[in-house]
Amino acid sequence: MIEKKQVYDNVLDLIGNTPLIRLNHITKEFKGNYYAKIEAFNPGHSSKDRVALYIIEQAEKEGIIKPGDTIIETTSGNTGFSLAMVSIIKGYKCILAVSSKSSADKIEMLKNMGAKVYVCPANVKADDPRSYYEVAKALHREIKGSIYINQYFNQLNIDAHYKSTGPEIWNQTNGEITHLVSCSGTGGTISGTAKYLKEKKATVKIIGVDAYGSVIKKYHETRELDTNEIYPYRIEGLGKNLIPSATNFEIIDQFEKVADQESAITARELALQEGLFVGYTSGAAMQAIKQLNEKNTFTDNDYVVVIFPDHGSRYMSKIYNNKWMENQGFFDCEKEMETKDIQYIK
């Protein structure tokens, strides 16, 4: 019998307790102290592991799912991967409706984790029958013994982070945190984490990150869904063309919008300056911090925690691919970079 020192029963035991790492170089000109919560250290490489495991285990406790049943979800990719991973361990089938905006890497990962994947057009209205929301709902109606996770409108999405991410950040900073910066997609991460932190220290400022092309920031400010705000954008897992009930707008102090190009470039800067190979949304969160510093948001005494939600390996065909970056008009130096960074020995 192996003595259980750093030995785990299965991969799910590794979810949570991700590290907080100080940012030293990309922030060196900024006022304040900056720390990144690196969610790529979860076994499924994203913060969505927490949500997937928590919601499924709650469903098991309530007796609404049993082995052999089918888990269905709408996802930009990360939640889907986490659900597929949990399904493998717990003995469920997994069907995922995925936005066509999701990277090819993410879609291939989902297939290789045993999920059945429906790729749905990204640039359609949320109530369009082809949207990934409606496709998931239709599959849930058709398949007996299925459960629809519905992360955008599921209070358990918030609860998962209230019970894990929030306490971890509070303990890791010894309560010295003054600002939380987090991207908002479903809103579960920022809302659950913020709820815990605000209960511990009401003065903590909660700053959400939204994308240009999303309705979230304006809804926060006006409580009106302005469809004129909606247009296509490239960042995955950030912003929305609807208002998720899993976002607690009352607890968020402000939103900062970021653009596709700057967010992609900042993600690459994090790799080169901090050695952190993180995803597109992480680049967006860091870009928001850059912009907030230009607005003199922070002081020298502030302790700012930013959540980096996933790993850069899921974006090899996008932001870490020079050809894709060039095709988006993000830079035009692909040939120069290739000859500079890669030497072919003949």
Order of alpha helices (4+ residues) and beta strands (2+ residues): beta-beta-alpha-beta-alpha-beta-alpha-beta-alpha-beta-alpha-alpha-beta-alpha-beta-alpha-beta-alpha-alpha-beta-alpha-alpha
